[in-house]
Amino acid sequence: MKLTIPLLLIIATALSLITACSDRQSEIQKGQNKKETRPQAVEVTAVRTGSISQWRLFNGSLEASADAPIAAEIGGRLERLRVGLGDRVQRDTEVALIDSISQRHALIQAEAELAVARASYREAQSLLSISQRELERLESLSQKGVSTLSQLDQLKGEFLARQSRVEVTRAEVVRSETGVAIAQTQLQHGSVRALWQQGESARWVAELFVTEGEMVQAHTPLLRVVALDPLLAVFHLAEGDYRFLHLGQEVEISAIAWPEERFKGTVRRIAPALRRESRQARVEIEVANGDFRLKPGMSVAIRVQLQRLEAAQLIPFEALTTRRDERGVFVLDPDQRVRWLAVTPGIEEGGWVAVAEQNIEGEVVTLGQQLIEDGATVVVTRPAAQQP
């Protein structure tokens, strides 16, 4: 009996503690439920309609619009180099002089052969004239019965032979004159001139391959000249962007050498085939360079507008969020509840994104999406400025 009373006291105390803990847990749960149903503060921005562009930045380099080597037509010692690195060269001006002793000797020999051929021709003409007079005299005597027929035939044979000799020597004169002309041309080729067919009248010396006094071979490049206005900005376009670029399209170019400047360019050539290895196509941009500040070989960044949408539906980029691996936005309804709407983002520019698949009206949540779910009640705040 003595043990029963303390045991009952212990059991009663335990039951009291259990009841108190259960009440406390219920109060905590009620507080949490009350907290969960409390409206969350969010920030919203109005959906807009306007134009938006897709821009892409490509890395490229500048190339000369014309780049050609100047070569010597004959071999010999480089007697004079009349231009230096960076010099401006006008079309058809002498840039080098080749001293070719053999070519001068060839011209002297050709002129001597021409003199011999002309002398032989004059001699043949004189002999032909003599034979013609003798033949005429003998024919006159033959009519009078003074000369024999055999003498007449012999003289006719000599006349025909001398006539043929005149034709041969005349051909030798023509051949010798041609030889002199060739030798003169070869000697003139010792004067190396800057020649090109099209484009501007002046170019610049970009590289020298020889120095004065060197022996050069025929057709050996002596220097390289380039055109600086306009220049070509060259980059390679991936096949995914190929369809967006077209001839005549305007682009913007910036160079490391002139970081504060922006240069305008125009698409002039697009390769009709992509490289098999890289799946890219070469694109050439024409860049005006009247002040010659840009140079071939410089690195440039080329900003290209791939596409532009007019009257597009625009939402802030911050409004995009992900739920269950799906991109979308929370749209604010008039009853201050939010509605989840899945969207497919399109072109992005300046913090705004084009959405073409959905007709979204009103405002979308841009801050606080992580605290809300579909159908949640919210307290709305709006930013001071809402500009795209």
C-alpha positions in Angstrom: 0.0 0.0 0.0 2.9 2.2 0.8 4.4 1.6 -2.7 1.1 2.2 -4.6 0.7 5.9 -3.6 4.1 7.1 -4.8 3.7 5.1 -8.1 0.3 6.8 -8.7 2.0 10.2 -8.1 4.7 9.5 -10.7 2.1 8.4 -13.3 0.1 11.5 -12.8 3.1 13.7 -13.1 4.1 12.0 -16.4 0.6 12.4 -17.8 0.6 16.1 -17.0 4.0 16.6 -18.7 2.8 14.8 -21.9 -0.4 16.9 -22.0 1.6 20.1 -21.6 4.0 19.1 -24.5 1.1 18.2 -26.8 -0.5 21.6 -26.2 2.8 23.4 -26.9 3.3 21.4 -30.1 -0.3 22.4 -31.2 0.4 26.0 -30.6 3.7 25.8 -32.6 1.9 24.1 -35.5 -0.8 26.7 -35.5 1.8 29.5 -35.5 3.5 27.9 -38.5 0.3 27.5 -40.4 -0.6 31.1 -39.7 2.9 32.1 -40.9 2.6 30.0 -44.1 -0.7 31.6 -45.1 0.6 35.1 -44.5 0.9 37.0 -47.9 4.5 37.3 -49.3 5.9 40.7 -50.4 7.0 40.6 -54.1 8.1 43.1 -56.7 6.3 43.2 -60.1 7.0 44.9 -63.4 4.5 45.5 -66.3 4.8 43.5 -69.5 5.7 45.7 -72.5 5.3 45.6 -76.2 8.2 46.9 -78.3 11.1 46.1 -80.6 14.1 43.9 -79.6 17.2 42.8 -81.4 19.5 39.8 -81.1 23.2 40.9 -81.2 26.2 38.7 -81.5 29.8 39.6 -81.0 32.5 37.9 -83.2 36.2 38.1 -82.9 38.1 38.7 -86.2 41.0 40.4 -87.7 41.7 43.1 -90.3 43.1 42.3 -93.8 44.1 44.4 -96.7 41.6 44.7 -99.4 44.4 44.1 -101.9 47.7 42.4 -101.2 50.2 41.7 -103.9 53.9 40.9 -104.3 56.1 42.9 -106.7 58.6 40.6 -108.5 61.5 41.0 -110.8 61.0 39.7 -114.4 64.7 39.0 -114.8 67.6 37.9 -112.6 70.6 39.9 -111.7 72.1 42.1 -109.0 69.7 44.4 -107.2 71.4 47.7 -107.9 68.8 50.0 -106.4 65.8 49.7 -104.0 63.8 52.9 -104.3 61.2 52.3 -101.6 61.3 51.5 -97.9 59.0 49.8 -95.4 55.8 51.8 -95.0 56.3 54.0 -98.1 53.4 55.0 -100.2 53.8 53.8 -103.8 51.9 55.1 -106.8 50.8 52.8 -109.6 53.4 52.3 -112.4 56.3 53.8 -110.5 59.8 52.2 -110.4 60.5 50.6 -107.1 63.7 48.7 -107.9 66.5 48.5 -110.5 68.1 45.2 -111.5 71.6 45.5 -113.0 71.8 42.7 -115.6 75.1 42.6 -117.4 74.0 39.5 -119.4 70.9 41.3 -120.7 72.9 44.3 -121.8 75.3 42.0 -123.6 72.4 40.2 -125.2 71.1 43.5 -126.5 74.5 44.5 -128.0 74.7 41.1 -129.7 71.2 41.3 -131.1 71.8 44.8 -132.5 75.0 43.5 -134.2 73.2 40.6 -135.7 70.5 43.0 -137.0 73.2 45.1 -138.7 74.7 42.1 -140.4 71.3 40.9 -141.6 70.5 44.4 -143.0 73.8 44.4 -144.8 73.2 41.0 -146.3 69.8 42.1 -147.4 71.2 45.2 -149.2 73.9 43.0 -150.8 71.3 40.5 -152.0 69.2 43.3 -153.4 72.1 44.7 -155.3 73.1 41.3 -156.8 69.4 40.8 -157.8 69.4 44.1 -159.6 72.6 43.2 -161.5 71.1 39.8 -162.5 67.9 41.4 -163.7 69.8 43.9 -166.0 72.0 41.1 -167.4 69.0 39.0 -168.0 67.2 41.8 -169.8 70.3 42.5 -172.0 70.7 38.8 -172.8 67.1 38.4 -173.8 67.5 41.4 -176.2 70.5 39.8 -177.8 68.7 36.4 -178.0 65.9 38.1 -180.0 68.6 39.3 -182.5 70.2 35.8 -182.6 73.4 36.9 -181.0 73.2 34.8 -177.7 72.6 31.1 -177.3 69.7 29.5 -175.5 71.9 27.8 -173.0 73.4 31.2 -171.9 69.9 32.6 -171.4 68.9 29.6 -169.3 72.0 29.9 -167.1 71.3 33.6 -166.5 67.7 33.0 -165.6 68.8 30.4 -163.0 71.2 32.9 -161.5 68.4 35.5 -161.4 66.0 33.2 -159.6 68.7 32.1 -157.1 69.4 35.8 -156.2 65.7 36.5 -156.0 65.4 33.7 -153.4 68.4 35.1 -151.6 66.7 38.5 -151.2 63.7 36.7 -149.5 66.0 34.8 -147.2 67.9 37.9 -146.1 64.6 39.9 -145.6 63.4 37.2 -143.3 66.8 37.3 -141.4 66.3 41.1 -140.9 62.8 40.5 -139.5 64.2 37.8 -137.1 67.0 40.1 -136.0 64.7 43.0 -135.4 62.5 40.7 -133.2 65.7 39.6 -131.3 66.6 43.3 -130.6 63.0 44.0 -129.4 63.2 41.0 -127.1 66.5 42.1 -125.7 65.3 45.6 -125.2 62.2 44.3 -123.3 64.4 42.1 -121.1 66.6 45.0 -120.3 63.6 47.2 -119.5 62.4 44.6 -117.1 65.5 45.5 -115.0 63.3 48.4 -114.0 60.9 46.8 -111.6 57.6 48.8 -111.5 54.6 48.6 -109.2 51.8 47.5 -111.4 48.2 46.5 -110.6 45.0 46.6 -112.6 42.2 47.6 -110.4 41.6 49.6 -107.2 43.2 52.7 -105.8 46.1 54.5 -107.4 48.4 54.2 -104.4 49.4 51.4 -102.0 51.8 50.9 -99.1 54.9 48.8 -98.8 54.1 46.2 -96.2 57.2 44.1 -96.4 60.6 44.0 -98.0 62.2 40.6 -99.0 65.6 41.7 -100.3 68.3 44.4 -99.7 70.4 46.3 -102.2 73.3 44.4 -103.6 71.7 41.0 -103.4 71.6 38.6 -106.4 68.0 37.8 -107.3 66.4 35.2 -109.5 63.8 35.9 -112.2 60.3 36.2 -110.9 61.5 36.5 -107.3 59.3 38.7 -105.1 61.2 41.8 -104.0 58.5 43.5 -101.8 54.8 43.4 -100.9 52.3 46.2 -101.3 48.9 46.5 -99.7 45.8 48.7 -100.0 44.7 50.3 -96.8 41.4 51.9 -97.8 39.1 50.1 -97.5 40.1 47.3 -95.2 38.4 43.9 -94.7 37.3 42.7 -91.3 37.2 38.9 -91.5 35.5 36.5 -89.1 34.0 33.0 -89.3 30.3 32.5 -88.9 28.8 29.3 -87.3 26.1 27.4 -89.3 23.5 28.2 -86.6 23.8 32.0 -87.4 24.4 31.6 -91.1 20.8 32.3 -92.1 20.6 35.6 -90.3 23.5 37.3 -92.2 23.0 38.9 -95.6 25.0 41.0 -98.0 24.9 44.8 -97.5 24.1 44.4 -93.8 25.6 47.1 -91.5 27.8 46.0 -88.6 29.8 47.8 -85.8 33.5 47.2 -85.3 35.8 48.0 -82.4 39.6 47.6 -82.3 41.9 47.0 -79.4 44.2 49.8 -80.7 41.2 52.3 -80.6 39.1 51.1 -77.7 36.9 54.2 -77.5 36.1 54.3 -81.2 33.4 52.5 -83.1 33.8 51.9 -86.9 31.0 51.1 -89.3 31.3 48.2 -91.7 29.2 46.5 -94.4 29.0 42.8 -95.2 30.5 42.4 -98.7 31.1 38.7 -99.0 29.8 35.5 -97.4 31.3 32.2 -98.3 28.8 30.0 -100.1 30.2 26.9 -98.4 31.1 26.1 -94.8 34.4 24.5 -93.8 33.9 20.8 -93.2 36.2 20.7 -90.1 34.7 23.7 -88.2 31.3 24.1 -89.8 31.9 27.8 -90.2 31.8 30.2 -93.2 34.2 33.1 -93.9 32.6 36.5 -93.8 34.3 39.7 -95.1 33.3 43.1 -93.9 34.3 46.2 -95.8 35.5 49.0 -93.5 36.2 52.5 -94.6 39.7 53.6 -93.5 40.2 57.1 -95.0 42.4 58.2 -92.1 44.5 55.0 -92.3 44.3 54.5 -88.5 43.3 50.8 -88.9 46.0 48.4 -90.1 45.9 44.9 -91.6 46.5 42.3 -88.9 44.8 44.2 -86.1 42.4 42.2 -83.9 38.8 43.5 -83.9 35.4 42.7 -82.3 32.5 42.7 -84.8 29.0 43.3 -83.4 26.3 42.0 -85.7 22.6 42.3 -85.4 21.4 38.8 -86.3 17.6 39.5 -86.1 15.1 42.1 -84.9 11.5 41.7 -83.8 9.0 44.6 -84.0 6.0 44.8 -81.6 7.3 41.9 -79.6 5.9 40.9 -76.2 8.7 41.7 -73.7 9.1 40.6 -70.1 12.0 41.4 -67.7 14.8 38.8 -67.6 14.5 38.8 -63.8 10.9 37.5 -64.1 12.0 34.2 -65.5 12.2 31.4 -63.0 12.2 27.6 -62.9 9.6 25.2 -61.5 9.9 21.5 -62.0 12.5 21.9 -64.7 10.2 24.3 -66.6 10.9 28.0 -67.4 8.1 30.4 -66.7 6.8 33.5 -64.9 4.4 34.3 -62.1 1.6 36.6 -63.5 -0.2 38.9 -61.1 -4.0 38.6 -61.3 -6.4 41.4 -60.2 -7.2 39.6 -56.9 -3.6 39.9 -55.8 -2.9 36.2 -56.4 -0.1 35.0 -58.7 -0.5 32.5 -61.5 2.3 30.3 -62.8 2.7 30.4 -66.6 5.3 28.4 -68.5 7.0 30.3 -71.3 9.7 29.8 -73.9 12.2 32.7 -73.8 13.4 34.2 -77.1 15.6 37.1 -78.0 17.2 38.9 -75.0 18.5 42.5 -75.0 19.1 45.0 -72.3 17.5 42.9 -69.5 14.3 42.2 -71.5 13.3 38.9 -73.1 10.9 38.4 -76.0 8.1 35.8 -75.4 6.3 34.9 -78.6 4.2 31.9 -77.6 2.0 33.4 -74.8 -0.2 36.5 -74.7 0.7 37.8 -71.3 -1.1 40.9 -70.0 -0.6 42.9 -66.8 2.4 42.5 -64.5 4.9 39.7 -63.7 6.8 39.0 -60.5 10.5 40.1 -60.7 11.5 39.7 -57.1 10.5 37.1 -54.5 9.6 34.2 -56.8 11.4 31.7 -54.5 8.9 32.4 -51.7 5.7 31.8 -53.7 3.8 29.1 -55.5 1.0 29.0 -58.0 -2.1 30.6 -56.5 -0.3 32.3 -53.6 -1.6 35.7 -52.3 1.0 38.4 -52.4 1.7 42.0 -51.3 2.8 44.0 -54.3 5.6 46.6 -54.5 6.7 48.2 -57.7 10.1 49.6 -58.7 10.5 53.4 -59.0 11.4 53.1 -62.7 10.3 50.5 -65.2 12.2 51.0 -68.4 13.3 48.4 -70.9 
